[in-house]
Amino acid sequence: MTMNFLEKIKKEGYIRYRGAVDSSVYEYFNCDCSWKATWYIKKGHYQCCGCKERCETSDPDGFQLFLDLG
C-alpha cells in the first residue's frame, strides 16, 4: 500500500497550520488555486498540500506569527 503525501508529512511530524496566510505568499508561488491551500508546519518549515505543486518554504514572511506562551 502506498502512502499519500499528506500521510507521509504527518508521519514526519508536520502539523496543520491554522494561522492566516497573506496573499503575498500565493503571489510569490504564482499560485492559481490559493482557495485550495492547506498548509502544514514543522520547525518553521511550511508545506502546502492544496494541489499537486506542493509548495514549500522556510520563509515566515506572510505567515501569521504566534506567541509561545508556554
N, C-alpha and C positions, 0 to 999 in steps of 0.2 A: 504494500500500500504506500503510495507516495504522499508526502506531507505537503500541504499547500503552503504558500509563502507566509500567510498570516500565522498559521500554527508554528512555523519554523521560527519566526522572530519572537513570538510569545515564549517559546521554549528557551530562546536566547536571553530572556529577561526583559524584553520590551513590554511596556505597559501603555494603555490607551492615554493619549494626551488630550485633556479636556479643556485646555485653555483656548483663548482667542488666537487666531492666526490672521495676521494682517494681509491685505490684498497684495502688498509688495512681495510677499513670499511667492504667490502664484504668478505674479508678473515676472519674477526672476526665473522661474522654471518654465515660463511661457506656457502655462497650464490652461488647457481648453476645457477642463472639466473640474474646476475647483469645487463645484457643488457636490462632487462625489468624494472629496478628500476625507480621509480617515488617517489621522496622524498617531504615531506611536513614538515613545521616547525611552531611551536607556542612557543614563550617564551623559546627558547633554547632547545626545545624537538623536536627531529627528528622522523618522522614516514614514513616508506616506504609503498607504495601501489602497488608495482610491481608484487607481487604474493600473494598466499594465506597465506604465513608465516607472512606478515605484521610486519616486524622487526621494532623495535623502540629503541631509545637511547637518553640519555641526555648528552652523552659524545661528545664534539665538535671535538675531535681528528679525523682528516681525512676529515672534512668538511671545505670548504673554508670560511675564515672569511671576513666579510665586515666591513668597517669603517662607523660609524654613523656620517654623515656629517651634520646632522640636528641640 
